[in-house]
Amino acid sequence: MSAEPLTLGQRLARQIDAGGPISVAHYMAEANQHYYGTRDPLGADGDFTTAPEISQMFGELVGLCLADIWMRSGHRPGPLYAELGPGRGTLASDALRAMEGAMLAPRVHFVETSPTLRERQHALLPHVVHHDSVETLPETGPLLVVANEFFDALPVRQIIRVADQWRERVVIRRESEGRFLAVPGYRRIESGIPAIAADAPDGAIFESPDAGATIAFTLANRIARQGGAAIIIDYGYEGPALGDSLQAVRDHGFADPFADPGEVDLTAHVDFTVIGNMARHAGLRVFGPVGQGAFLQRLGIDARAAQLAATSPARAQEVEAARRRLTDENAMGNLFRAMTWVHPDWADPAGFAD
């Protein structure tokens, strides 16, 4: 009889026992790779709900925003729709339907590593081409990119103040408690600490989104070479800033990030300054970030909601509730931020000016 396979927690415990503590970034990467690779986490039966699952209006307006940029930039031939972390494919389905109404029918490419989610996406969009990373996206044709709640799931390094030093925060296994813990490591960090951290108190944490910055820079350089634009929507801030933003979600509520690795969704707030600077370094123009609510309202969500309610009066309350959830300051309107990158020869995006 074969032995039961080890859980991710057991594998990480063995890894730590053999090689010592692992970085928070390593822990987060391992946990999320297992988490997304073994389930569909979305919807009422999952752990969380994203904006595209709330209403078709979200994806439609994102698609129309990209179509508008493409049209006002001269209808460049051979465009590609590329989405990073596309979930079930709901956003793409709504965006592509709206694009078709604007006479735009781009080739569809997804950056997705989860076998479970790839299967869901293929069922909805049979002609989609999947990629493990942005590096393998086609090298010809302008890129029309969407990244909704993608960067927040990427691992971040955490650097913690200990007396007069900054050290990498690491994860250990405390056998007596039977759980993982994050503690200051022995490695001293000498560079990359922002000036605002000079007088930080003991225990202060600075997060460095190295993985997100690398992907952003790679993607921005592709847009700089091929033309196009990218819309990035996520919850985050404009750094540099101090604070521990690592959090876990399970069954639509918060959980302990260091309990049950691979069984909870781990995220960290996105530093839009870093992401935007990667695009600027590649030569792109950067717009935002602005609140998701303001972005969607400038794109016409109020008019679209009224249109949907008039078309289907029985759904009017549902449509209005979704509009409020996506745009109200006390819901997703301020928590989530929108940023757009545009090739220097392409038109300005809508959604960022009154």
Steps between C-alpha positions, in 0.01 A plus 500: 500500500640838398553765765272801519649800312647769719305820547669826402537581869685172556725562200584852620568368850748247357659770287549724804630212712756415233610846388392749762246784485353607166417857398145630518516540120594133457223391735243715319609373158478133604166548676329682213637266234338208682184694582421616147621178342255279687164683496266762359499750790243741357133564570259426783628145539863610497708731717451840333316686223665732248347794313433310172290247691290780652377646171552484125537878507854476635640292216299685236640838602856371522464353150351820362779704657762293318299505176473878523877538543558266203255686274636846583853369443430417137352147504844336510490156335529164675409594858512246784287494813725373779374451854715413800334282761160491324311298762212317335528711184193705589667839459645399164167367376323827585786714368524313170123523446521877548804522273315312227234771508780749432617294201804366685565124506846444648674167542463383860790399723494422873788484744375229734677212675207334682379182322161535671446856384638430152229239459230750603642761264513261203136407558401867477747607229601195294749689282708645782875433498656445841844604623693431818657847497494831314829409328324264258228739385517555120768747394303651213189715520403764756416373848175596671563379852278458807627411848216500751598379847814343359788688662358468854546121491871520413751446781655797680816515706446632850785690666465570872669755726695341786667762721723695260494235226266385224469125455317263268185365662495121486266212579587235757321193629441505874456134584369564850209698356461292186489805275699732279610842623655806334804634687800724426776306330874537541563646155567871521362713213730790409336643188157569354353649818308824423589829667168509685621200700790685660314567824276191490429338838616155600281238332406720201466308172585606147369289211697463180295366204793353308295240312236753395761752392673242281179398325392863460832597343495203262144575392563873462800436276286279278240778466779748426618277213162383366267787584187481709372575848443330836229548761599394852238488776579387852490610859808684608674827575748750364830426669746498645325416824546291810263232625420130492231449235528121469157349556312177449139441394294185542124454465461875433662594830848577630721217621848445644755524213727249673241234572418235237740614224354435158145488634443878527540783250805713584526857373693819566406853406643619169751786496375689194802729510731206435274352231463838329873570514573172322281620212664845501846344486387310190391827335124469544264774615325426829155620606374464856455339734148620567225337702314222323172681563612821329654299215180306429279807532712691250470203265120514525391237752201710610365516146567130443320410823200708396498328161511151654224588748279635222559190289421265787287675767485184709877529551505873575572461871769241434668728243490799735642297788787386278567855381518623859727216608744572219506878540400613851774638722398266781510195273753439220507855364797628702661178619579396143713717272530518122811582297555499124825481305503621141762486225636852437353506147153389615201709612430598860264261681155596619420469869771719649368854453159658556 
